[in-house]
């Protein structure tokens, strides 16, 4: 997948398996996506947490987390935007331990599409989320 990098991106470098801690990564995501619609931001938080956990379990540091929008910008995304979440790691091959588990099922369920791009020096696991939330029903629990 060709990632839409540029001025529409936020990036966080994670130099080790536990630096920065998961709570800091979660707070960074919330800050980076403050202008994103709430439902998309919640989905992005779950998907990003799984992408980072997956990289830390099956990859090697350093890790680079990318958040990018297809149109508009991180500060002013458009309604037709797509949010791309990606984590690079430094393990070039998928390896025997790389299997389709619950985290990847969650990523698949919350994403428009997702995948893995391999490079000689590592790999990128990415997911794409739609900003259009018109088809998502949010029932009123008090009704």
N, C-alpha and C positions, 0 to 999 in steps of 0.2 A: 504494500500500500504506500502510495506517496503521501507523506504527511504534510499538511498545510502549515508548515512552520512560517515564521516571520513575525510581524508585529502583533499577530493575533494569538500569541502563545504566552503561557506562563510555564516556567521550568523550575524544578527542584532537584538538586543533586544530593543523593544519599550515598555518602562515602563508604559506609559499612553496613553490616546486617542489622544493626540496631541504632544507628545514628543517621538521621534524627529518629527519636522514638516515634512509635505509631501515633501517639496523641498529638505530637507536633505536626506530623504529616497531615493528620485529619484537620487540625486547625488551619494549616496552610491552604488546604483544599477549599475550606469554607471561605477563607479570605479571598482566594483567587477567583472564586465563582460567585461572589456577592451579587453581581448584576445578572446572574443567570436565574431563570424562573425557578421557584422553590422546588417543584416536583422534579425538574431536571437536576437541580443541585443535590437533592436527596439520592436520586438514582446514581449520580456521578460519585457521590461519597461512597456508596456501597461498592460500585464497580472499581473505583480507584483503590479502595482498601483491599479488595481481592487481587487486583493486578499487582500491587506492592507486596502483599503476602506471598503471592505465587512466585514473584521474582526472588524474594528473599529465601523461599524454600528451595527453589529449583535452579536459581542462577548464582552468579558470583558478583560481588561488588566491584566497582561502583555501579550504582543504579541511577538512572535519570528518569524522573517523572515529568511527562509533558502533558499539558492541558492546552487545547487549541480549538478555536472556533472557525468554521468554514466561511462565514460571512459576518460582516460587522467587526466587532473587536471583543476582547475579554471584558472591556468596560461597558460597551454598548452593543451586545449581540442582537441580531435581528430574529424575528419570529421564525424565519425559515432556516435558521442556522443549524449546524450540526456540531456537536461537541465531540472532539476526538481526545481520548485518554490513552496514553501509552507509557509503558515502562521499558526502558532499555536495561539490559544487564550484560555482563561480560562473560557469559558461558556460551560458547559458540554452538554447541549441539544441544538438542532437546534432552538426550539421555534417557536411560531406562526408567528413571523415577518420574518422568514427565507424563502424567496420565490425566485423563478427563475425569476430574473429581467435582465435588459439590461447588467449589469456588468458580470453576469454569462454567458449570451449569447456571449459576447465578449471573455471571457475566453475560452468557448467551441469552438468558431470559430478559435481562434489563437493557440489552443493547440492540440496536438496529442490525449491526453485524460486528464481528470481531475476528481476530486472527493473530498469526504469529509470523513475523518476518525474520528469517535467519540471515546473518552476515558472518563472514569469516571470524570477526572479533567478538561476536555476541549475537543477541537476538532482541527483538522488540515484540512484546505482547500488547495489543491495542484493542480498543473497543470504540464504537461510534454510537453516540446517543442523539436522538432527534429532539429538537426543541418543541415540536408540535405536540402538545399534550391534550389536544381536543378529543382524542379517542379514549383517553383515560378517564374512567368514572371514579369519582371519589364520593362514595355514599355517605350520607349524613347519619352518624350512629344514633342520633337522638330522634330521628324521624320514625 
